[in-house]
């Protein structure tokens, strides 16, 4: 293998457990990045030549290296061991085979995501290094899980950033358009072929479970609802009514399918439109809900978006609070990696004070156990949710 020689001191972060190598950390005089094929596995050494491990390398990216081993290079045997260990962890902590089976760096498999929906697997690869191992990944997963179908959802933005081909195809067996699975004891359907990401967002599982305890007999407004993860589960747990709002009609159709699947279609309303516009209309009409769920896409995708994104979070939380009566419950969530949990809390505090409302935080939640946080990589801890009682 070619060597990737780091600048003096650049190894400190890797020695603390991090897995990423930035292009400005490489001694390009001694080990030029130019000429290395994207996806190659290279030996990583410090400035004194001491080995640090092996990494997938893409010389055209800011994160030009991703450590895959601190010893011998990644081979088929190590890949199988990593996948087997990922499965063991999920089977230990989840009684039902519905979960994120592989979560990239946190499972020491950078660039690989696998979601499981009963006996269907959805696989995504986001870097050239893992792409070279894709056929092995599929074969090993087939042996370990013995699924009825495997869908390759390699049509996402991450691949475009690495100039990788976009592919959406079934590579084994049959995969239905709507894959049945279970979350928090509720039977649901995931639009795995055409939905966002892999078809579902398992990361909010525990936060939805907490909300489910508090929705009996309540009217729920689910904003950015997608396929109804919050709203339909609330109906299944006794909510009197749920209104799901999304800009996509297709998402609302999937939401309706999940409502009907749970015999709750008569208590489900769907509204199409941008969340901020719908919120303003609902406020103007004098509508009130016992529970409002804010689970938007990332408003802060890059560090430079922080100021504008923070303003957007403040604004949308204020609008949501205007729909809550006395003793209403706000669930305010964010998947923005560049927004800290205490910053979201500050948005909530500011909005409540502006409206003259007293807010009490009942609980705060993060991503579930199938999205384990790598302790050296803060980027793997991106999700946060605050449960706020408004007096």
C-alpha positions in Angstrom: 0.0 0.0 0.0 1.0 3.6 -0.5 1.8 5.6 2.6 0.0 8.6 3.9 2.5 10.6 6.0 1.0 13.1 8.5 2.4 16.4 9.5 4.1 16.7 12.9 1.4 16.6 15.6 -1.4 15.7 13.2 -1.6 12.2 14.7 -2.8 13.4 18.1 -6.5 13.4 17.2 -6.2 9.9 15.7 -4.5 8.7 18.9 -7.4 10.0 20.9 -9.7 7.8 18.9 -10.9 9.9 15.9 -11.0 8.3 12.5 -10.8 11.3 10.1 -7.8 12.7 8.3 -8.0 16.2 6.8 -6.1 17.0 3.7 -4.1 19.8 5.5 -2.8 17.2 8.0 -1.0 15.3 5.3 2.7 15.9 4.5 2.1 16.2 0.8 5.8 16.8 0.1 6.7 13.4 1.4 3.4 11.6 0.4 1.6 13.5 -2.4 -2.1 13.0 -2.5 -2.1 13.6 -6.2 -2.1 10.4 -8.1 -3.8 8.3 -5.3 -6.9 6.7 -6.7 -10.1 7.5 -4.9 -11.0 4.7 -2.6 -7.5 3.3 -2.2 -6.5 1.9 1.1 -3.3 3.5 2.4 -1.0 2.9 5.3 -1.1 5.9 7.7 2.1 6.9 9.6 3.1 9.8 11.7 5.8 12.3 10.9 8.4 9.9 12.4 7.2 6.9 10.4 5.3 5.2 13.2 2.3 3.3 11.9 -1.2 4.5 12.9 -3.3 2.2 10.8 -5.0 1.9 7.4 -7.4 4.4 5.8 -9.7 4.8 2.8 -8.3 7.8 0.9 -10.0 10.2 -1.5 -7.5 12.9 -2.4 -10.1 15.3 -3.7 -12.0 15.6 -0.4 -11.4 17.8 2.6 -11.7 14.7 4.7 -9.2 12.8 2.6 -8.7 9.8 4.8 -11.0 7.6 6.9 -9.3 5.2 9.2 -10.6 1.6 8.8 -8.1 -0.2 10.9 -5.4 0.5 13.5 -3.5 -2.6 12.6 -3.5 -4.7 9.5 -5.4 -3.4 6.5 -9.1 -4.0 6.1 -9.7 -7.4 4.4 -12.7 -9.7 3.9 -12.2 -11.4 7.3 -12.1 -8.0 9.2 -15.1 -6.7 7.2 -17.1 -9.8 8.2 -16.1 -9.4 11.9 -17.2 -5.8 11.9 -20.6 -6.6 10.3 -21.1 -9.5 12.7 -20.3 -7.3 15.7 -22.8 -4.7 14.5 -25.5 -7.3 14.2 -24.6 -8.7 17.7 -25.0 -5.2 19.2 -28.4 -4.6 17.6 -29.7 -8.1 18.5 -28.7 -7.5 22.1 -30.5 -4.2 22.5 -33.5 -4.5 20.2 -36.1 -7.3 20.5 -37.6 -6.7 17.1 -35.5 -6.8 13.8 -36.2 -3.2 12.9 -33.2 -0.9 13.4 -30.2 0.7 11.9 -27.9 -2.3 11.5 -24.7 -0.4 10.5 -24.0 3.3 11.4 -20.8 4.2 9.6 -17.9 5.4 11.7 -19.5 4.3 14.9 -19.4 0.7 13.7 -15.9 1.2 12.3 -17.3 0.9 8.8 -16.9 4.4 7.4 -19.2 5.2 4.5 -21.6 2.3 5.1 -25.2 2.5 6.4 -27.5 -0.5 6.6 -31.1 -0.3 7.8 -33.1 -3.4 8.6 -36.9 -3.7 8.1 -37.7 -7.2 9.3 -36.3 -9.4 6.6 -35.5 -6.6 4.2 -32.1 -4.7 4.2 -31.5 -1.3 2.7 -27.8 -0.5 2.0 -26.2 2.9 1.4 -22.5 3.6 0.6 -21.1 7.1 0.6 -17.4 6.8 -0.2 -15.2 5.1 -2.8 -13.3 3.1 -0.3 -16.4 1.2 0.9 -17.7 1.1 -2.7 -14.8 -1.2 -3.5 -16.0 -3.6 -0.9 -19.7 -3.4 -1.8 -20.0 -6.9 -3.3 -18.4 -8.4 -0.2 -20.7 -6.4 2.1 -23.8 -7.7 0.2 -22.5 -11.3 0.4 -21.7 -11.1 4.1 -25.0 -9.5 5.0 -26.8 -12.1 3.0 -25.1 -14.9 5.0 -25.5 -13.2 8.4 -29.1 -12.0 8.1 -30.5 -14.2 5.3 -32.9 -11.5 4.2 -35.7 -12.0 1.7 -34.5 -8.9 -0.1 -31.6 -6.3 -0.3 -32.1 -2.9 -1.8 -29.2 -0.7 -2.7 -30.2 3.0 -2.2 -27.1 4.6 -3.6 -28.9 7.6 -5.0 -28.2 10.1 -2.2 -26.4 13.4 -2.1 -23.4 12.0 -0.3 -22.4 10.1 -3.4 -22.7 13.1 -5.7 -20.2 14.9 -3.5 -17.7 12.1 -4.2 -18.5 11.9 -7.9 -20.0 8.4 -7.5 -22.7 7.0 -9.7 -26.3 7.1 -8.4 -27.9 3.7 -8.2 -31.2 2.5 -6.8 -31.7 -1.2 -7.4 -32.7 -4.5 -5.7 -29.6 -6.7 -5.6 -31.2 -9.7 -3.9 -34.7 -11.2 -3.8 -37.8 -9.0 -3.6 -38.2 -5.7 -1.8 -41.8 -4.2 -1.6 -42.5 -0.6 -2.2 -43.6 -0.2 1.4 -41.6 -2.5 3.7 -43.4 -3.5 6.9 -41.5 -3.1 10.2 -42.1 -2.2 13.9 -41.2 0.8 16.0 -42.2 1.1 19.7 -44.6 -1.8 19.3 -46.4 0.0 16.4 -46.7 -1.7 13.0 -45.6 0.7 10.2 -44.6 0.8 6.5 -41.4 2.4 5.2 -41.2 3.7 1.6 -37.8 2.2 1.1 -37.6 2.6 -2.7 -38.6 6.2 -3.0 -38.5 7.7 0.5 -35.9 9.9 2.1 -32.5 8.3 3.0 -33.2 4.6 3.5 -37.0 5.1 3.8 -37.2 5.7 7.5 -35.6 7.7 10.4 -35.0 5.3 13.2 -32.9 7.8 15.1 -35.9 9.3 16.9 -37.2 6.0 18.1 -36.7 6.6 21.8 -38.0 10.2 21.6 -41.1 9.0 20.0 -41.5 6.3 22.6 -41.4 9.0 25.3 -44.0 11.1 23.5 -46.2 8.1 23.1 -46.6 8.0 26.9 -48.2 11.5 27.0 -50.5 11.6 24.0 -53.6 9.7 25.1 -56.7 11.8 24.3 -54.6 14.6 22.9 -54.7 16.6 19.7 -51.3 16.4 18.0 -49.7 18.5 15.3 -46.8 16.8 13.5 -44.8 19.2 11.4 -42.3 18.0 8.8 -44.2 14.7 9.3 -42.7 12.7 6.4 -44.4 9.3 6.6 -46.0 9.9 10.0 -43.4 8.6 12.4 -44.6 10.9 15.2 -48.2 11.5 14.3 -49.3 8.0 13.4 -47.5 6.5 16.4 -49.4 9.0 18.6 -52.7 7.9 17.1 -51.7 4.2 17.7 -51.1 5.2 21.3 -54.5 6.8 21.9 -54.2 10.4 20.6 -57.7 11.7 19.7 -56.5 13.4 16.5 -53.3 14.0 14.5 -52.6 16.6 11.9 -49.5 15.8 9.7 -47.9 18.6 7.7 -45.4 18.2 4.9 -44.4 20.0 1.8 -44.4 16.7 -0.2 -47.7 15.2 -1.2 -46.0 11.8 -1.7 -44.9 12.0 2.0 -48.4 12.7 3.1 -49.7 9.7 1.0 -47.2 7.5 2.9 -48.4 9.1 6.1 -52.0 8.2 5.1 -51.0 4.7 4.3 -49.5 4.3 7.8 -52.6 5.8 9.3 -54.8 3.3 7.5 -52.4 0.5 8.3 -53.1 1.3 12.0 -56.9 1.7 11.5 -56.5 5.3 12.5 -57.3 7.0 9.2 -60.5 8.6 10.5 -58.5 10.5 13.1 -55.7 11.6 10.8 -55.6 14.9 8.8 -52.9 15.8 6.4 -52.0 19.3 5.2 -49.6 20.0 2.4 -47.4 23.1 2.5 -44.2 24.6 3.8 -44.2 24.3 7.6 -43.7 28.0 8.3 -46.5 29.0 6.0 -48.9 26.3 7.4 -48.0 27.4 11.0 -48.8 31.0 10.2 -52.1 30.0 8.7 -53.0 27.8 11.7 -52.1 30.7 14.1 -54.2 33.2 12.1 -57.1 30.7 12.1 -56.9 30.4 15.9 -56.2 26.7 15.9 -54.9 25.0 19.1 -53.2 21.6 19.7 -52.3 19.8 22.9 -49.0 18.7 21.4 -46.9 20.2 18.7 -43.9 18.3 17.2 -41.2 20.1 15.4 -38.8 17.7 13.6 -37.4 19.7 10.7 -34.6 18.8 8.3 -31.2 20.3 9.2 -31.4 24.1 9.1 -27.6 24.3 9.6 -25.9 22.0 7.1 -22.6 23.8 7.1 -20.9 25.9 9.8 -21.3 29.0 7.7 -25.1 28.5 7.9 -25.1 28.7 11.7 -26.4 32.3 12.2 -29.2 32.0 9.6 -30.1 28.5 10.9 -30.3 29.6 14.5 -32.7 32.4 13.5 -34.9 29.8 11.7 -35.0 27.6 14.7 -36.0 30.5 16.9 -38.7 31.6 14.5 -40.3 28.2 14.0 -40.3 27.5 17.8 -42.1 30.8 18.4 -44.8 29.9 15.8 -45.3 26.5 17.3 -45.7 27.9 20.8 -48.5 30.2 19.5 -50.5 27.1 18.7 -50.2 25.6 22.2 -52.8 26.4 24.9 -52.0 26.6 28.6 -50.3 23.3 29.6 -49.5 22.4 26.0 -46.5 20.2 25.1 -43.9 21.2 22.6 -41.4 18.6 21.2 -38.6 20.6 19.6 -36.0 18.6 17.7 -33.0 19.2 15.5 -30.8 17.0 13.4 -28.3 19.8 12.7 -24.9 18.5 13.6 -23.7 22.1 14.0 -26.4 23.1 16.5 -25.6 22.2 20.1 -28.4 21.0 22.4 -28.0 24.0 24.6 -28.3 26.3 21.6 -31.7 24.7 20.7 -32.6 25.2 24.4 -31.8 28.9 24.1 -34.1 29.1 21.0 -36.9 27.7 23.1 -36.1 30.0 26.1 -36.0 33.1 23.8 -39.3 32.2 22.1 -41.1 31.5 25.3 -40.0 34.8 26.9 -40.9 36.7 23.8 -44.5 35.3 24.1 -44.6 35.8 27.9 -44.9 32.0 28.4 -43.3 30.0 31.2 -41.5 27.0 29.8 -40.5 23.9 31.8 -38.3 21.2 30.2 -39.6 17.8 31.1 -37.0 15.7 29.3 -34.3 15.9 26.6 -33.5 13.1 24.2 -30.9 12.0 21.7 -30.5 9.4 19.0 -31.3 5.7 19.8 -28.9 2.8 20.5 -28.8 1.7 16.9 -27.1 5.1 16.2 -24.3 4.7 18.8 -22.1 7.8 19.4 -18.4 7.3 18.8 -16.9 9.0 21.9 -14.0 10.6 19.8 -16.2 11.8 17.0 -18.7 14.5 18.1 -20.2 14.5 14.6 -21.8 11.1 15.3 -23.9 12.8 18.0 -26.1 15.0 15.9 -29.7 14.5 17.1 -31.4 16.3 20.0 -35.0 16.8 21.2 -36.4 18.8 24.1 -39.9 18.1 25.6 -41.2 21.4 26.8 -44.4 22.1 29.0 -45.8 25.5 28.4 -47.6 27.2 31.3 
